[in-house]
Structure formats: structure tokens, C-alpha cells
Amino acid sequence: MQTGEKSPARRTFNGAPKSAQGKPTDYTSHGVTDNDIFLLPGSDLQLLGLLTVIAAIVRLFRIYQPTSVVFDEVHFGGFASKYIKGRFFMDVHPPLAKLLLTLAGWLAGFDGEFDFKDIGKDYVGPNVPYVAMRMLPAIFGVLTVPTIFLTLKAAGCRTTTAAMGAGLIIFENGLLTQSRLILLDSPLIIMTAFTALAWTCFTNQHEQGPAKAFDPSWWFWLVATGLGLGATVSVKWVGLFTIAWVGSLTILQLWVLLGDTGTVTPRLWFKHFLARAFCLIVIPLTFYMAMFAIHFVCLVNPGDGDGFMSSEFQATLNSKSMQDVPVDVAYGSRVSLRHHNTQGGYLHSHNHMYPTGSKQQQITLYPHKDENNVWLLENQTQPEGLDGPIAGPMAWDTLQSTLIEDGAVLRLYHITTDRRLHSHDVRPPVTEADWQNEISAYGYEGFEGDANDLFRVEIIKRMSDGSLAKTRLRTIQTKFRLIHLMTGCALFSHKVKLPDWGFEQQEVTCAKQGTLPNSIWYVEQNEHPMLGADAEKVNYRNPGFLGKFWELQKVMWTTNAGLVESHAWDSRPPSWPILRRGINFWGKDHRQIYLIGNPVIWWSSTLAIGIYIAFKGLSVLRWQRGFKDYDNVTFKRFDYEIGTTVLGWAFHYFPFYLMQRQLFLHHYFPALYFAIMTLCQIYDYATNRVSGLGLRERPAIGKGGVAAFLGVSIVAFTLYAPLSYGNPWTQAACNKVKLFDAWDWDCSTFHTDLGQYAIAPPRGGAEQTGSPSSPAVGEAAFGNQKPLSDAIVTPQASADPSILAREEKIEYRDQDGNLLNEEQVAALAGKVSFSTRYETRTKLVDEAGNEIDDGPAGAEGFAPPHPDVDREPETAGGVPEDDGRDRPATASPEDDIRKEKLVESSKTGTPRPASEANEATK
């Protein structure tokens, strides 16, 4: 019987209206449940506490070993020293994790005196609180365990599955290794994990529909997500991938809200939009900038990183600032000339001669202020007085100042040595190329000079500030070239260091085909007796916080993109999911730390990703053919929930394919975290939610499967634990678990019997850097790859009278680490360049032919240092510099760059005064 009455609308658990088919009529998600982690039962919290305790035991076990510097502790420990001393440095990573590491060291009493200079350098002797500094990443590693547990619970997984996820994080060897050292990856993982937790909780609130919108818990998790995003990107720029993941899902949420015309009005939609924009854009950006504000407050003194920055930036550092100086430059002015592009420093000379070429006085670039940077600008002819020409370089001191205009021809007189800047058709002592002429200082007191002292001023108008600076020389504002009148070459400098005889200062030449940025100069210091106190003054513009912040971002981006050299332990993204190769961190006293993941966990998580991809492909095909799979709520929830996690994996993995820079296995760790979550979620659906498999009705099978899988994972963890902890190991045990040749740790490093570790005293020689007479291992650098500039070597033992001979084995490998035989090496001769990457053991043989132990196979030189931050300043970071870098003065800038690389010296030290501070550099 029909009546005119309407049946009451059915509602979901949270009161949202449902249609006759059981689907919500508003934007509430079908099948969603309230997974509030603040309402977990006491049993879950007890289990969570137990898992956290186990994680602490595993992470903190023997955290004091090794007692020497390991891999990237060279850099990130060194940054802590610089923070404490306030010395500016440049790193490609944002500052949050480094600040936290510094705080941990400072609270433990670290004074910044230890420099972390070399892998293998001892911590114990100098009383470095390295354990406290390692505790911070270790604690973050411990916190990752409860974080994934809570995230899986927030995603709707059963407690058993959440415990499985926590266990997999505990016993993952790669995550363990990274979390026990002074490195950035453990802070990155916990920040990523916290962001995933906060976003999962917020998504659960959002999916419950209008009833939960704008509630305190809704706001709490949205704000927490914003803070997590800010913290993640403030550790490493990999956090940008996390932002992309959250951002894409936010767009999806807003799209769903836009389609709910019955509940969400335009006004309400914009409220949702603005709430997300504030929490997910404004809060992360504010947090990120705040970290750099703290960074700038801490680093107020000049350091080895200020050479990356513009002069305006450097002027904000202590002792780098200067008083206002006269803006007009006239004949007779005493000036210091600064190189525009490389920020290598000031045009400099000292009373030391070139060992080759003309053997005249050296001209260099010196990065510090010094009296030997001062040059007097002379006209090409002497001024006329009442009795004829006035002799001497001081002739303009009492005359009305004559300003130097564009096109003027002048001479540069070096006041402290009474010689003039000079060039001639002689090759420089380092860059011996036809397009380069030597620059020297030539003459003596009273010498009138010759035609090879003459240079023409050529103002670069588009790079000069203000109309007057485009017509005449003005301090700081005018950018100009100095063209040698006789040969047409331009005064030039590039990032090539002179040898010891040049005190490792930067080379200056006269280039016939020099690129425009490297031949640009400007006046920084300027004084003239006739320019009084009322003369117009100028100084560097203070860039302010925003200017410094933006400049540093550009320098970080440029430097990061420039990390394209090959490295002994780098790897490419296709090899990461299958765990093809690891990273050698440290070796000493017949022990080794090698970054390798737990293969059971690694391959299972990769398989889980593959399963979902296959599922998604098949479901799309079935949907296209008209099947109604998505009418099934479990099917739909499986696709959305696991798809969200797989999307996080994809955002943290596939962008690396676009990068040409050096990449390492640890770059996969954020993606690995999402892969482990995917594995757990698929297992949870298979055992607890999908009805057709029969496992939901038999929970004991699901729990047994978790126990069995964790058991296998723990066994694998135990097998590879010596590589994670640096524990004693035997060669036989090592060879048994070395499944692939690409797993290239050296089993011969270890003793043949564990009893040998009890009787063998520790060796102390690994703290000193050795320098072998010949390279022990080489790699072919194919194509345009730039070979490593430093040969990292194993220290050599002291000679013994009983040793008759040394035998050194030289191995050649290609860019993938494959060993080359003699025929392959011979075929490559002349086609590629070989460069030293790392050194294996030197075998000492006595007169009976027995091998003598030559110390640990892998001291500080066993693992080459990570190159992310070990770089020379290349370009200035200010806006004016960008205008000139892309505009070569000749048709062949590539030749210029190629020739520079051929002669670029290795980074053996920083420029130092010619006198080594014993006397004035005259």
C-alpha cells in the first residue's frame, strides 16, 4: 500500500544522510570509520610502549661504536662546529636538522674545536660528545616506530598489522644504520612520517563529512600537517615531494567538496580552501623561513662558505662590512678591485715570482682584505705641472680629480711592491692554453712603465647600477672589464687554484676568449686625497633578511644541481627498489659499516607496490568494460586508502629520475617508508577486510602470518647486523650472506675467526691521512663525467726492515662499478679518463711470501666522502650576477669551461697569505 508519507532518511554512524543504496548524500566517504588515535584502547598503548622500548634497544645498542668519524659525519658534524663558532658555511640542505644536531652537541658540552675533517678521525682523544650528537638521530629513529604504528591505526588497520609495520621499521638495517650516525636522513624520515600521520588523521576527519568539518580535532590535524610539511622541507628539499603529495590530495579533496552542491555552498567551499591554504602553505613557508632566520642569527662571522655569496651578502657578516667610501673613481685613486663572478676575492699581488713563464711577480685573487689588494690608478700619461710632467704615481694627489670614464686607458700601480699590472704573450704557469696570456706585476720604483702596462676600461652597461655608473667608474655600482691594449685580452679569473708556490690562491690571467662573467670586475674600496669628507659616498645595499634568504635559496639550488660528478658509491633510482647496491660508510680494525637494507623487508615492500599497480591497472580495465567493482565498498576503500600511500611512494621516488646530480641509496628511504606502509595495508585488507579469501574469519592465520614474517625479517636483520653496527664478523659468515656481486662490501676486511677480535689490539693509525705513491683503484669516467678531484686513500703502515717488497693491485672499474680486465682497459685507453676513486688494501709480503697485515682495510679513506657539501664556490648568488653569466663575450664559452676543468686543481686547502701571516705580504 502506498502512502503520501516519506520514509525517514537513513544516516551514517556520524549522522550524515544516506541514500537508499546506503551511500552518503554529502561528501562523506562511503565506508569510512572514525579512526581517532586519541581513543586507542589501553592494550594498544601498552603494545605501542613495548615496541618503542624494543626500538630504543635496537637503535641505541653500542651507539658509541665506531669511536671515529663515519662517512657524512665529516660534513654534518663539521657544520655543528661552524654553528658554535658562528662561521658562515654553505650547504645544499636547509638548516633544521643541522641546528638540532648542533643543539645536542652544545648541550653535551661540545665547544666546536673538533673539526670532523677526516673519515676515521678519533673522537675519544679530543673528548668529543659524539654519542650525544648521535643520540638525536637515534631518538628520531626510535620515534619513527610509534609514528608508523599510529599512522596505520589512523588508516584503519588492525592492531596486529600496525605492530607488523612497527616491527619492520625496527628491523630494517638501512634505517638502523642511518639513525645511529650524525646524519640528516633520520630527521628527514621522522618529519616525513609525522607529516604522513597528521595528514592521515586529517583525511579521516575530512572523510567523515560535514559533521567533523572545522571541529577542534579537524583543525588540530590540519595545522599539524602544515607544521610537519615545514619541518620536513626544512631538513632536506626532499620535503618538496611530501608537499607535492599532500598538495595533490588536497586538490582532490577540494574537487570533491566542489561537487557537493547540496551541502557545500560557495561560501563554505572558500572557507575550506582558505583553511587549507593557510595551514598547508602559509604555516610551512613561515616555519621554513624561520629556520633560516635562526641560521643567519647563528652564522654572523665569515667562513669558508661566504665565497658562494654575493658581496652584498658578505658585507652583512662581521669583519666583512665596510665604511662608506667615495663613489667617484679618479686618476690617483687607491682602489681594491673585486672579481664579480667567482667571488674568489680581490686582485692581489705579493713579492713572490712565478716559477715559470716570465718569472715576474705573481698576480692572484685573494679572498681576504689585505694591503696587497690596493692598486693606484694612473693615467697613461703623467699630468702636466708648471715645470712639465709631474713624475711618479702620486702625481695626482694634489691635482683636481679627473674622473675615469668609459673607454679610458690607464695603468694599475701596485703600491706595496712598486710594480704595475702587466701582460704579454707568455702562457700562464698553470693554464697553459693559447687563449690565455700571463698576468704579472712588472717594474720597480721610479720605472715609468711600458706599453704592456696599459689597459682600457670597458663598462658593461647592462650590469651597472644607475645612469652615471654606465658612463664612468663608480665604486660598487660600475661593472667593467679591463682590456689589455696591446694584445686585446681581458683581465680574467676562474676557479683554478695555484699550487703551493702560489699559496693556493686563485689564478688570474689575461684571456683572449674569456667568458663575460669571469672577466668582470668592480671597485670595492676607493680613496683619493682630493676627495674630501663631503664627497658622495656609497656602500653595499643591505639585502635584509628576505634578500639574503632568497639569494641563499638560489645558491643552494645552483650548487645542488651542479653535483653531477660521479662518486664511488652513487647509484641510480632503478636500482633502489631491488636493493642492488649500498654505500660503504666506514672500515677500521677489521670491521666495516656498509649501508644495506634488510632484503626481506625491502623486496617485500617493492612487491607490495607492484601488487597495487597491477590491481589498479586491472581495475581500470574492468571499469572501462562496465564492471561494477567500485560499487563494492571494500574494493573502493582498498583502492583509495592504498592508492594514497602508493602515491606518496611515487612522489618520493620518481622525481629522482629527472635528476642528473649524484644520488645514493639513502635517497630512497622516504619512499621505502611509504612502501612498508603499503605492504602493511595490503596485508591488513587480505587478512582482515576482504571476505572472499576466508582469512577474515580465521584471525589466527593473520596473526600467525605476521609472526612468521617478522621472524624471517629478524633473521635477515641479524645476518646483516654486523654491517649496521660495525660489529666483529667472519669472512665465512660475510660471504654466505653476500648474495650478489653488486653488494660490494669487502669480506676480506674481516677476520677468519671471531676469536681473533679478542686478541688483536686496536690499530690507531687510521686517524692519519695517507698519500700513496700510485693509485690503487681507478674508474673510467665516460662521456663528460668529471673525475673526482681527490684520491681518497688508505693510510700506509710504516716501513719495516723485514719487508722485502710491496705489491699493489690496481683495479679499473666503469661508472657502474663493474671490474674491467686488461683488454677492456686497453680498448678504452685514450677514449676515456681514469681517476682515483678509493683504495683497497695494500698487501705486504715478507721474504717467505706470507702476507703481512698492513692495518685495517679501510681506514678513513675506505669510503670516499659524500660530495653534497664539499664543493668550491663557483658563482656569486646576487641578482646582478645572473645577468652576466649567460652572456659570453666570445663564441666559444664551452671551450673556456672545458679548458678550465682540465687545469682545475684539487681542493687541497684554502687560499692563504703569501707570508703565512709571518710578515706583511710584500
TORNURO-744708 format. One line per 4 residues: their letters; for each residue x, y negated, z negated of C-alpha. Coordinates in steps of 0.25 Angstrom, whole numbers. Layout:
// TORNURO-744708
a	X/Y/Z | ...
This chain:
// TORNURO-744708
mqtg	0/0/0 | 5/-13/4 | 4/-26/-5 | 8/-40/-3
eksp	18/-40/-15 | 33/-39/-12 | 41/-29/-19 | 51/-35/-29
arrt	65/-37/-22 | 76/-27/-27 | 88/-33/-33 | 103/-28/-35
fnga	109/-26/-48 | 113/-41/-49 | 99/-45/-46 | 101/-48/-31
pksa	89/-45/-22 | 90/-33/-13 | 83/-29/0 | 74/-17/2
qgkp	86/-10/7 | 94/-13/-6 | 103/-23/0 | 104/-37/-7
tdyt	98/-48/0 | 108/-58/-4 | 123/-58/-3 | 125/-48/-14
shgv	133/-36/-9 | 125/-23/-7 | 130/-12/-17 | 139/-21/-25
tdnd	140/-19/-40 | 145/-28/-51 | 160/-24/-54 | 163/-35/-65
ifll	177/-31/-70 | 174/-38/-83 | 163/-28/-86 | 172/-15/-85
pgsd	169/-5/-96 | 179/-3/-107 | 184/10/-101 | 189/3/-88
lqll	196/-7/-96 | 203/4/-104 | 207/11/-91 | 212/-3/-86
gllt	220/-5/-98 | 227/9/-97 | 230/7/-82 | 236/-7/-86
viaa	245/0/-96 | 250/10/-86 | 253/0/-76 | 261/-8/-86
ivrl	269/4/-90 | 272/7/-75 | 275/-7/-71 | 284/-10/-83
friy	291/3/-84 | 306/-1/-84 | 303/-14/-79 | 317/-18/-83
qpts	323/-10/-72 | 331/-13/-64 | 338/-23/-72 | 343/-31/-60
vvfd	337/-39/-49 | 328/-32/-39 | 324/-36/-25 | 316/-49/-25
evhf	319/-52/-39 | 330/-59/-33 | 321/-69/-28 | 309/-70/-37
ggfa	318/-69/-50 | 327/-79/-44 | 315/-88/-42 | 312/-87/-57
skyi	326/-93/-59 | 323/-104/-50 | 310/-107/-56 | 316/-108/-70
kgrf	327/-117/-65 | 318/-125/-57 | 325/-123/-44 | 317/-124/-31
fmdv	316/-112/-22 | 308/-108/-10 | 301/-94/-9 | 291/-89/1
hppl	281/-85/-10 | 273/-94/-19 | 277/-96/-33 | 267/-90/-43
akll	274/-76/-45 | 288/-83/-46 | 283/-92/-56 | 277/-81/-64
ltla	290/-73/-63 | 297/-86/-68 | 288/-88/-80 | 290/-73/-84
gwla	305/-75/-83 | 305/-88/-90 | 296/-83/-102 | 306/-72/-104
gfdg	318/-82/-105 | 323/-82/-90 | 332/-94/-88 | 333/-93/-73
efdf	348/-91/-74 | 348/-77/-67 | 347/-79/-52 | 342/-65/-47
kdig	351/-67/-36 | 354/-52/-32 | 347/-39/-32 | 353/-31/-43
kdyv	358/-42/-51 | 357/-39/-66 | 346/-44/-75 | 351/-39/-88
gpnv	364/-46/-90 | 358/-60/-88 | 347/-57/-97 | 336/-60/-86
pyva	322/-57/-91 | 319/-49/-79 | 310/-40/-86 | 301/-51/-90
mrml	301/-56/-76 | 297/-42/-70 | 286/-41/-81 | 278/-51/-73
paif	277/-43/-60 | 275/-31/-68 | 264/-36/-76 | 257/-41/-63
gvlt	259/-27/-58 | 252/-21/-71 | 241/-31/-69 | 238/-26/-55
vpti	233/-13/-61 | 221/-18/-69 | 219/-28/-57 | 216/-17/-47
fltl	208/-9/-57 | 199/-21/-59 | 198/-24/-45 | 194/-10/-41
kaag	183/-11/-52 | 179/-24/-47 | 177/-18/-33 | 168/-7/-39
crtt	178/5/-40 | 177/15/-51 | 186/14/-63 | 193/27/-58
taam	196/20/-45 | 201/7/-52 | 210/15/-60 | 216/22/-48
gagl	219/9/-42 | 226/4/-54 | 234/17/-55 | 238/15/-40
iife	243/1/-43 | 251/6/-55 | 258/17/-48 | 261/10/-35
ngll	276/10/-34 | 277/-2/-25 | 268/-11/-34 | 276/-6/-46
tqsr	290/-10/-40 | 285/-24/-37 | 279/-26/-50 | 292/-23/-58
lill	301/-34/-52 | 301/-49/-51 | 294/-49/-38 | 281/-56/-33
dspl	273/-44/-28 | 267/-40/-41 | 262/-54/-44 | 256/-54/-30
iimt	249/-41/-32 | 243/-45/-45 | 238/-58/-39 | 232/-51/-27
afta	226/-40/-36 | 220/-51/-45 | 214/-58/-33 | 208/-45/-28
lawt	202/-43/-41 | 196/-56/-43 | 190/-56/-28 | 185/-42/-30
cftn	177/-47/-43 | 172/-59/-36 | 168/-51/-24 | 160/-42/-33
qheq	153/-55/-40 | 150/-60/-26 | 144/-48/-20 | 134/-47/-32
gpak	127/-59/-25 | 121/-72/-30 | 119/-67/-44 | 134/-67/-46
afdp	138/-80/-38 | 145/-91/-46 | 144/-83/-59 | 156/-85/-68
swwf	161/-71/-64 | 160/-75/-49 | 168/-88/-51 | 178/-81/-60
wlva	182/-71/-50 | 182/-81/-38 | 191/-90/-46 | 200/-78/-50
tglg	201/-75/-35 | 205/-89/-32 | 216/-88/-43 | 220/-75/-38
lgat	222/-80/-24 | 230/-92/-29 | 239/-83/-37 | 241/-73/-26
vsvk	245/-83/-15 | 254/-90/-26 | 262/-77/-27 | 264/-74/-13
wvgl	258/-79/0 | 252/-64/2 | 241/-70/-7 | 236/-77/6
ftia	232/-63/10 | 224/-62/-2 | 218/-75/0 | 214/-70/14
wvgs	208/-58/9 | 199/-66/-1 | 196/-76/9 | 191/-67/19
ltil	182/-60/9 | 177/-74/4 | 173/-77/18 | 165/-64/19
qlwv	158/-68/6 | 154/-82/11 | 149/-75/24 | 140/-66/16
llgd	135/-78/8 | 132/-85/21 | 123/-74/25 | 115/-74/13
tgtv	105/-85/17 | 95/-80/7 | 103/-83/-6 | 115/-91/-2
tprl	111/-105/2 | 121/-114/10 | 124/-122/-3 | 127/-109/-11
wfkh	136/-104/1 | 144/-116/0 | 145/-114/-15 | 151/-100/-13
flar	160/-106/-2 | 165/-117/-11 | 167/-108/-23 | 176/-98/-15
afcl	183/-110/-8 | 187/-116/-22 | 191/-103/-28 | 198/-96/-17
ivip	204/-108/-10 | 206/-119/-20 | 210/-111/-32 | 220/-102/-25
ltfy	226/-114/-18 | 227/-122/-31 | 233/-111/-38 | 243/-109/-27
mamf	247/-123/-27 | 248/-124/-42 | 259/-113/-41 | 267/-121/-32
aihf	265/-133/-41 | 271/-125/-52 | 282/-120/-43 | 286/-135/-40
vclv	286/-139/-54 | 296/-127/-58 | 305/-130/-46 | 310/-144/-47
npgd	325/-142/-44 | 332/-140/-31 | 334/-125/-28 | 338/-116/-17
gdgf	324/-117/-11 | 323/-132/-9 | 330/-131/4 | 318/-125/10
msse	310/-138/7 | 310/-152/13 | 317/-164/8 | 305/-170/2
fqat	302/-157/-6 | 316/-156/-10 | 316/-171/-15 | 306/-166/-26
lnsk	316/-157/-33 | 325/-162/-44 | 338/-168/-39 | 333/-167/-24
smqd	325/-180/-25 | 332/-193/-22 | 330/-208/-24 | 324/-217/-13
vpvd	334/-220/-2 | 335/-231/9 | 326/-227/21 | 334/-234/31
vayg	347/-228/36 | 358/-237/41 | 372/-236/46 | 381/-235/34
srvs	370/-227/26 | 375/-216/17 | 365/-204/20 | 363/-190/18
lrhh	357/-182/30 | 348/-170/27 | 345/-159/37 | 330/-159/40
ntqg	327/-145/43 | 335/-134/35 | 335/-142/23 | 349/-137/22
gylh	353/-151/16 | 362/-163/19 | 372/-166/29 | 385/-163/22
shnh	400/-163/23 | 411/-160/14 | 426/-159/15 | 427/-145/20
mypt	431/-141/34 | 425/-131/44 | 434/-119/45 | 432/-118/60
gskq	428/-127/71 | 433/-141/70 | 437/-138/55 | 431/-152/52
qqit	423/-155/39 | 410/-147/37 | 396/-153/39 | 385/-145/32
lyph	371/-146/26 | 372/-146/10 | 358/-145/3 | 362/-154/-9
kden	365/-169/-11 | 379/-172/-11 | 389/-183/-8 | 394/-176/4
nvwl	380/-177/11 | 382/-192/12 | 385/-198/26 | 387/-212/31
lenq	380/-216/44 | 389/-224/53 | 386/-231/66 | 394/-226/78
tqpe	402/-239/78 | 407/-247/66 | 399/-260/62 | 405/-274/66
gldg	411/-283/56 | 417/-297/56 | 430/-291/60 | 426/-280/69
piag	420/-266/66 | 419/-262/51 | 427/-249/49 | 423/-238/40
pmaw	410/-230/37 | 406/-241/26 | 405/-252/37 | 390/-253/36
dtlq	390/-254/21 | 390/-270/21 | 382/-272/34 | 368/-274/36
stli	362/-260/38 | 359/-255/52 | 348/-244/53 | 351/-231/60
edga	341/-230/72 | 337/-218/81 | 348/-215/91 | 359/-222/82
vlrl	373/-216/83 | 380/-214/70 | 391/-207/62 | 390/-200/49
yhit	401/-202/40 | 403/-192/28 | 407/-201/16 | 413/-191/7
tdrr	423/-186/18 | 424/-198/27 | 421/-189/39 | 410/-191/50
lhsh	400/-181/55 | 406/-175/67 | 402/-165/78 | 410/-160/90
dvrp	409/-148/100 | 414/-138/90 | 406/-126/85 | 402/-125/71
pvte	409/-115/62 | 396/-107/59 | 386/-110/70 | 396/-107/82
adwq	386/-110/93 | 387/-118/105 | 375/-127/102 | 382/-131/89
neis	393/-141/86 | 401/-142/73 | 397/-154/64 | 409/-159/55
aygy	414/-171/47 | 426/-177/54 | 435/-189/52 | 442/-196/40
egfe	441/-209/32 | 444/-220/42 | 441/-212/54 | 432/-219/64
gdan	426/-206/69 | 424/-201/84 | 412/-199/93 | 409/-185/88
dlfr	404/-192/75 | 392/-199/82 | 378/-194/80 | 365/-200/86
veii	353/-202/77 | 341/-195/83 | 328/-198/75 | 317/-187/76
krms	305/-196/76 | 294/-186/74 | 301/-181/62 | 304/-194/56
dgsl	294/-201/46 | 290/-215/49 | 292/-224/61 | 305/-231/56
aktr	311/-217/54 | 308/-213/69 | 317/-225/73 | 329/-226/63
lrti	335/-217/52 | 327/-218/39 | 330/-209/27 | 322/-197/26
qtkf	312/-201/36 | 320/-200/49 | 323/-186/54 | 334/-187/64
rlih	345/-179/72 | 360/-183/73 | 365/-180/87 | 380/-179/90
lmtg	383/-190/100 | 394/-182/107 | 388/-168/108 | 373/-171/107
calf	372/-160/96 | 363/-163/84 | 367/-162/69 | 361/-149/65
shkv	360/-139/53 | 353/-126/52 | 352/-115/41 | 366/-110/43
klpd	375/-109/31 | 390/-112/32 | 399/-101/26 | 407/-103/13
wgfe	416/-113/19 | 404/-122/21 | 399/-119/7 | 387/-113/13
qqev	381/-126/17 | 372/-127/29 | 379/-129/43 | 378/-142/51
tcak	381/-142/66 | 378/-151/78 | 368/-143/87 | 366/-146/101
qgtl	353/-138/101 | 349/-138/87 | 334/-137/83 | 328/-150/79
pnsi	325/-147/65 | 339/-143/62 | 345/-156/67 | 336/-165/60
wyve	342/-174/48 | 337/-185/39 | 343/-195/30 | 340/-192/15
qneh	350/-201/7 | 353/-215/12 | 360/-227/6 | 367/-239/12
pmlg	374/-251/5 | 365/-261/13 | 352/-254/10 | 348/-261/-3
adae	339/-257/-14 | 327/-263/-7 | 329/-255/5 | 317/-246/10
kvny	319/-232/2 | 314/-218/6 | 313/-205/-1 | 307/-191/1
rnpg	292/-191/0 | 287/-183/-12 | 279/-172/-5 | 271/-170/-18
flgk	266/-156/-22 | 258/-154/-10 | 269/-157/-1 | 279/-148/-8
fwel	268/-137/-9 | 265/-138/6 | 280/-138/10 | 283/-126/2
qkvm	272/-118/8 | 277/-121/22 | 291/-117/18 | 286/-105/11
wttn	278/-101/24 | 290/-104/33 | 300/-96/25 | 291/-85/23
aglv	288/-84/38 | 303/-84/40 | 306/-72/32 | 308/-63/45
esha	321/-57/43 | 322/-42/41 | 324/-36/28 | 330/-23/23
wdsr	317/-19/16 | 306/-26/24 | 294/-19/30 | 282/-22/39
ppsw	268/-21/36 | 265/-8/44 | 274/0/34 | 268/-5/21
pilr	255/3/20 | 262/16/23 | 274/13/13 | 284/14/24
rgin	296/7/17 | 299/0/4 | 309/-10/-2 | 322/-7/-9
fwgk	322/-17/-21 | 334/-13/-29 | 344/-2/-31 | 355/0/-42
dhrq	361/11/-51 | 355/22/-42 | 341/16/-44 | 332/9/-34
iyli	319/1/-33 | 312/3/-20 | 298/-3/-17 | 290/8/-12
gnpv	275/11/-15 | 268/23/-20 | 266/31/-7 | 253/38/-13
iwws	246/24/-16 | 252/17/-4 | 247/27/6 | 234/30/0
stla	231/15/-1 | 234/14/14 | 226/26/17 | 214/19/10
igiy	216/7/19 | 215/16/31 | 203/23/26 | 195/10/24
iafk	200/5/38 | 195/18/44 | 182/17/37 | 180/3/41
glsv	182/6/56 | 173/18/55 | 162/10/48 | 163/-2/58
lrwq	161/8/70 | 149/15/63 | 143/1/60 | 145/-2/75
rgfk	138/11/79 | 126/7/70 | 128/16/57 | 123/10/45
dydn	135/13/36 | 134/-1/30 | 120/2/24 | 127/11/14
vtfk	131/2/2 | 143/11/-2 | 148/10/13 | 147/-5/13
rfdy	153/-7/-1 | 165/2/3 | 167/-6/16 | 166/-19/9
eigt	174/-16/-4 | 185/-8/2 | 186/-17/14 | 188/-29/5
tvlg	200/-22/-1 | 206/-18/13 | 204/-32/18 | 213/-36/6
wafh	223/-26/10 | 223/-30/25 | 225/-45/21 | 237/-41/13
yfpf	243/-32/23 | 240/-36/38 | 245/-51/37 | 259/-45/35
ylmq	259/-40/50 | 259/-55/54 | 271/-58/46 | 285/-58/52
rqlf	292/-60/39 | 299/-50/30 | 289/-40/24 | 291/-30/13
lhhy	283/-18/7 | 279/-27/-5 | 271/-36/4 | 260/-24/5
fpal	258/-24/-10 | 245/-33/-10 | 239/-25/2 | 243/-12/-6
yfai	235/-17/-18 | 222/-18/-9 | 225/-5/-2 | 226/2/-16
mtlc	212/-5/-19 | 207/1/-6 | 211/15/-10 | 204/14/-23
qiyd	191/8/-18 | 190/19/-7 | 193/30/-17 | 182/24/-26
yatn	172/24/-15 | 175/38/-11 | 174/44/-25 | 164/35/-32
rvsg	155/28/-22 | 153/36/-9 | 143/46/-11 | 145/55/1
lglr	159/60/-4 | 154/67/-16 | 165/61/-25 | 156/51/-32
erpa	148/62/-38 | 161/68/-43 | 169/57/-50 | 179/67/-56
igkg	184/69/-42 | 186/54/-40 | 194/53/-53 | 202/65/-50
gvaa	206/59/-37 | 210/46/-44 | 219/54/-54 | 225/62/-43
flgv	228/50/-34 | 234/43/-46 | 242/55/-49 | 248/56/-36
siva	251/41/-36 | 258/42/-49 | 267/54/-44 | 271/45/-32
ftly	273/34/-41 | 282/42/-50 | 290/47/-38 | 294/33/-33
apls	294/26/-47 | 310/26/-47 | 310/17/-35 | 300/8/-42
ygnp	307/7/-56 | 321/9/-51 | 322/22/-60 | 332/33/-58
wtqa	329/43/-47 | 336/54/-40 | 339/55/-25 | 331/68/-24
acnk	319/62/-30 | 320/50/-21 | 322/58/-9 | 310/66/-12
vklf	300/54/-12 | 307/47/-1 | 296/51/10 | 301/42/21
dawd	314/37/26 | 308/23/27 | 307/23/12 | 321/19/12
wdcs	326/19/-3 | 339/26/-5 | 338/39/-12 | 353/40/-13
tfht	353/28/-23 | 348/37/-34 | 356/47/-42 | 354/62/-39
dlgq	351/65/-53 | 343/57/-63 | 354/61/-74 | 364/52/-66
yaia	356/40/-70 | 359/43/-85 | 374/44/-83 | 376/33/-72
pprg	379/20/-79 | 372/8/-72 | 380/0/-62 | 382/-15/-63
gaeq	388/-18/-50 | 375/-21/-43 | 374/-35/-48 | 385/-40/-39
tgsp	383/-42/-24 | 392/-35/-16 | 397/-38/-2 | 401/-26/7
sspa	411/-28/18 | 402/-22/28 | 386/-20/29 | 381/-7/25
vgea	367/-7/31 | 362/-14/43 | 349/-16/50 | 347/-20/65
afgn	340/-33/66 | 331/-32/78 | 326/-43/86 | 326/-57/80
qkpl	327/-52/66 | 336/-60/57 | 346/-51/50 | 347/-53/35
sdai	358/-63/31 | 363/-56/19 | 368/-42/18 | 363/-36/5
vtpq	373/-26/0 | 376/-17/-11 | 387/-20/-21 | 400/-13/-19
asad	407/-6/-30 | 421/-10/-34 | 432/-2/-27 | 438/10/-33
psil	453/15/-31 | 448/29/-29 | 438/25/-18 | 445/28/-4
aree	435/23/5 | 421/17/7 | 411/22/17 | 400/12/21
kiey	388/17/29 | 381/7/38 | 367/9/42 | 359/2/52
rdqd	344/1/52 | 334/-6/61 | 323/-16/56 | 314/-5/51
gnll	325/1/43 | 328/13/52 | 342/19/52 | 350/17/65
neeq	360/26/70 | 373/22/76 | 368/24/91 | 356/15/87
vaal	365/4/81 | 374/5/93 | 362/3/102 | 357/-9/94
agkv	371/-16/94 | 371/-30/100 | 355/-29/101 | 352/-32/86
sfst	359/-38/74 | 362/-29/62 | 362/-35/48 | 365/-30/34
ryet	352/-27/26 | 356/-19/14 | 367/-10/9 | 367/4/5
rtkl	377/11/-4 | 392/11/-1 | 397/25/-3 | 411/26/-9
vdea	418/39/-7 | 430/44/-15 | 442/51/-9 | 435/65/-11
gnei	423/60/-2 | 414/58/-14 | 404/47/-15 | 407/37/-26
ddgp	395/29/-32 | 396/14/-28 | 386/9/-37 | 371/8/-35
agae	366/10/-21 | 358/-3/-20 | 362/-14/-29 | 357/-27/-28
gfap	360/-27/-13 | 352/-14/-10 | 339/-21/-7 | 340/-34/1
phpd	334/-46/-6 | 320/-50/-1 | 321/-61/8 | 308/-69/5
vdre	315/-80/-2 | 329/-78/1 | 330/-88/12 | 337/-101/17
peta	329/-114/19 | 326/-115/33 | 317/-127/35 | 312/-139/27
ggvp	298/-138/23 | 293/-152/25 | 283/-157/35 | 293/-165/44
eddg	302/-152/45 | 291/-145/52 | 290/-156/63 | 304/-153/68
rdrp	306/-138/66 | 298/-134/78 | 305/-145/87 | 318/-140/93
atas	328/-150/98 | 332/-141/109 | 326/-130/118 | 333/-118/110
pedd	330/-119/96 | 329/-103/96 | 344/-103/99 | 346/-113/88
irke	339/-104/78 | 345/-91/83 | 359/-97/82 | 357/-102/68
klve	353/-88/64 | 366/-82/70 | 374/-90/61 | 365/-92/49
sskt	373/-88/37 | 369/-78/26 | 363/-85/13 | 376/-83/4
gtpr	373/-95/-4 | 368/-109/-5 | 376/-122/0 | 386/-126/-10
pase	394/-139/-11 | 408/-138/-3 | 415/-141/-16 | 407/-130/-24
anea	404/-142/-34 | 419/-143/-38 | 420/-157/-31 | 413/-166/-22
tk	411/-160/-8 | 421/-169/-1
